Amino acid sequence: MKTVKIVYWQEPDGMWLGHLESFPDYLTQGETLEELKENLKSLLADLEEGGIPVVRYHEEIEVA
């Protein structure tokens, strides 16, 4: 099983927003935290399968 880090928060109107830590440019939302997590899983699948064009990648590199 694969795991990924996510960032999420609840807006004042009650909606949950979040993104995949390695793809912060792509936000999604849900009416519940569980729905948000399902939407994030779907977003990850789209990103990995090439369903979203011109993807920006974020990662850490080691420097001397």
C-alpha positions in Angstrom: 0.0 0.0 0.0 1.3 3.4 -0.9 1.0 6.5 1.3 1.2 10.2 0.5 1.2 13.3 2.7 -1.7 15.6 2.4 -2.4 19.2 3.7 -6.0 20.1 4.6 -8.1 22.6 6.4 -11.7 23.4 7.1 -13.1 26.7 5.8 -15.5 28.9 7.8 -18.4 27.7 5.7 -17.7 24.1 6.7 -16.1 22.9 3.4 -12.8 20.9 3.6 -10.0 22.0 1.3 -6.7 20.3 0.7 -3.9 19.3 -1.6 -1.3 16.6 -1.9 1.9 17.7 -0.3 4.0 17.0 -3.4 1.4 18.8 -5.7 0.4 21.9 -3.8 -0.8 23.7 -7.0 -3.8 21.3 -7.2 -6.5 21.9 -4.6 -9.6 19.9 -4.2 -12.5 20.0 -1.7 -15.2 18.0 0.0 -18.2 18.5 2.2 -16.7 16.1 4.7 -13.1 15.2 5.6 -13.7 11.7 4.2 -15.0 13.1 0.9 -12.0 15.4 0.7 -9.7 12.4 1.2 -11.5 10.4 -1.5 -11.2 13.4 -3.9 -7.4 13.6 -3.1 -7.0 10.0 -4.0 -8.8 10.6 -7.3 -6.6 13.6 -8.0 -3.5 11.6 -7.4 -4.7 8.9 -9.8 -5.4 11.6 -12.4 -1.9 13.1 -11.9 -0.1 9.8 -12.1 -2.1 8.6 -15.2 -1.4 11.8 -17.2 -5.0 12.9 -17.0 -3.9 16.5 -16.1 -1.7 18.3 -18.5 1.3 20.5 -17.6 1.8 19.2 -14.1 4.1 21.1 -11.8 6.2 18.8 -9.5 7.5 19.8 -6.1 10.1 17.8 -4.3 13.1 18.1 -2.0 16.7 17.7 -3.2 19.8 17.3 -1.1 22.5 20.0 -1.6 26.0 20.2 -0.2 
